[in-house]
């Protein structure tokens, strides 16, 4: 079966994340077995809140426990709750120091004190915290990247331009050199700054953050044509990159260049890299702690707010996620991405009208990403006609359209019954991205279900399954290919495997019921069709399942499905 088309969400710094769950309860002291009259009961409630991702509730409960004389019980957990809730000043006062604290807690505590000291003008304290010999992973990278900025805050220019080192840590190497380039510029050592920028932008893998930083440097040096050329090089491969397009328009028009980042802004940018790396490595809690430190240094760091929203969404704190997504202001490079995530948070919470209203308001500005979000939401809400119109406009605007635009419009056309148009779009997408499993599966399944090009479709689906053997949807496509060719026993084997991988999908269960019927397992077929009715099928599938429950399947022809063109 075809899987849902990937949603387009504007790219973030290093990571994007997905939909949200219901918010954690506000008063966890009412849970069974928790005595809110005792410090220990409050401590247990705080632990439960922290485990559920409700850091604000946890911090409140730990504070109440401390007031009732339970400070000895709280320790490191209260520190972590305050930090995750974004109260970095409070966390710094609670930073673990005693012998009972874990080594990791002590290291994170020192990093927190260092950041709070940088934020409050105590650079010498920050330098002492960051130079601790036992900083340890993952704080080693953070300390190395922050140290030059602490030196700059302390007025030590020579100490600030020393390249950070942390063994073979690629994050430190890359972002340390970026920080050094910016600090060279601040020291008016422009030639050395440009050497660093050029080294970072050589090759094909320069990230947006480096291109934007180098471009802004060129603009500040009144070298706008070179900045435009740099931006154009990125836009050649990523023509819809909003941040780069905005920067190019500014440089081409001769508008004022962005100012050199402040020392606190530079430190925040340096710390954002290890924060995003931790989240990408599924260390969500520690990654969130780092993001809170980033935002203590630079409360307007919009990339960090979006990542906070993603982490809180995954933790189930929908209110906190939405609060974070609303932080980027109109005009920010991250505004379109933030509005998209905010709209999807309502779609995921079964509030489609609110989601669509927000998406329409954002799209009214004419922004590319906002219109793309609207097209995605319309497709999710089965408004395929309007979605396809929007996608047609986006494809027409793009010099080199992304394959996913053709893919999304192809799906919309297929749902509208416009198969020739759908097939043309899916083939256009396949030409651009011939090895993409989602695309191979969707087009292959579509041909299989129509009884067309079965050998070619079978090969495509086999390739998709080889790339994603744990995908129930893709294994289902393969099983359905065997079914359509009359090999019902193999179809049963494949479809049983697909159901094991994705037991809650109504279409996979429906296919397995059909295959059981064809091999004479009639009772099991009926069970599968009845199960389909419990899995929220659409009206068409529900009617089909009910008809099969009543009458079974009609006799099949002796020959397998005809292959188109044979």
C-alpha positions, 0 to 999 in steps of 0.5 A: 500500500502507499504510505502517507506523503511526507509533510513539507516542514521548513528546515531547521538548524540540524533537526526537525521533529514531529507531532505532539501528544496531549499535555501532561496534567497540571496538578500531579499531586493528585495522583494516587499514592502521592501525599501533597502534605509531605516533602517526600510526597511532593518529591515523588510527584516532582519525579513523575512530572519530570519523567512525563516531560512537565518540567514546569510542574516538576520545578514547582513541586520540588520548590514546595518540597524544599520549603517543607524541609525536603531539600536533602531529598531534592538535590540534583532533580530540582536542579534539572527541573529548573533548568528544563523549565528554563529558569537558568538563574535558579538552576545555577543556584541549585547546581550539584556540588556535593559528593552525592551528586553524579559526575554528569550532574556536576558537569552539567551544573558547572556548564549551567553556572558558566552560562549564567555567569556569561549572561550576567557579566561574570566572565571570570567565573565562566572561564573557571567553570569552563576550564575544569579538567573533568568536564567530560562528555558531552560537556567537553564539546560545549565547554570547548565551544564556549571558552573563546566567547568567555575569553572575549567577554573577559576582554582577552582578545588573544584568548578568544581567537584560539581555535577550540579543540576536543579530540576528533569531535567534528561538531567542535571542529566545524563550529569552533572554526565558525566561531573563530572566524567571527571572533577574528572579525570582531578583533578586526583581523579580517584576512584571518576571518575570511580564511576561516570562512573560505575553508568552511564554505569550500566544497559542497557541504557548507551549511546555511549557517556558514553561508549566511555568516560569511555572506553577512561578513562580505556585506559588512565589508561592502563586498555585496557582489561577492555576497550575492555570488555566494548566496546564488551558489547555495540557491542553485541547489536549494532555490526555495531556501527562504533564509538565503533568498532573504539574504540575497535580496538584501545584498542585491538591494544594497540594504544595511548588512546584519550587524556582527553578532554580539558576544552573547549571540555568538556564544549561543550559536556555538552552544546550539550545535551540541544541543541539536546533536544531542536531540538528534542522538535521542538524548532529548532531556539533555538536549532540552537543557542545552537549549535552555542555556542557549536561550539564556544567552540569546532569547531571540535565537529562533532556531532554538525556540523551534527545537524546544517546541519539537522536544516539548511536543514529543514529550507531550507538553502541547501548551509548552510546544505551542508557546515555543512555536509562537516565539519567532516573530514575523520577518524572522527566517524561522517564522514560516517554519514556526507557523507550520509547526504550530498549525500542524500541532492543531491538526494533530490534536483533532482541531483541523479548522484551527489548523487550516485557519492558521495556515491560510492566514500565513499563506496569504502573505504569499510566502513559498513555505507558508503556501507549501504548509497550506497545501500539506494541510489541505491534502491531510484534510482530503481537500485534494483539489485545492491542494493540487492547485497550490502545488501547481503554482509552487512547481511553476515557480521553482527553477528545479522543483523538488521531487516531493512537489511532484510526488504530493501533486501526484497523490492529490491527482490520484485521489481525485481520479486523475490517474494519467496526470498522477502517473505523469507526476509520479514518473517525473518525481522518480526521474529526479529521485530514482532510489527514494523508497516512498516514491518507489512504493507509491508508484509501484503499488499504484500500478499493482493495484491497477493490474498494470506493469506488474513486473516493473512494479514488483521490482520497484516495490522489492527495492523499497522493501529492501531499503525499509524492511520494517515498513508494514506499508511497503511489505504490504505492497509486495504481498499485494503484488503477489496477490495480483499475480495469482500467487496467493500463498506467497501473498499470505506470507508477505501480508501476514508479515505486513500485519505484524509490522503494522497491525492497526492499518485497515488496508493491510488487514483488508488485503490479508483477508482477501489473501486468506479467502483465496487460499481457502481460509474463509474463517480467518478471512472473515475475521480480518474483514471484521477487524477492518471495521474496528480500525476506522476505515474510510467509507469506501473501504468500510463498504467494501469490507461489509460486502465481503463479510456478507458475500465473500469474494467472487471466483477468480479467473484462472489466469493471473491479472493481465500485465499492461502492454502484454 
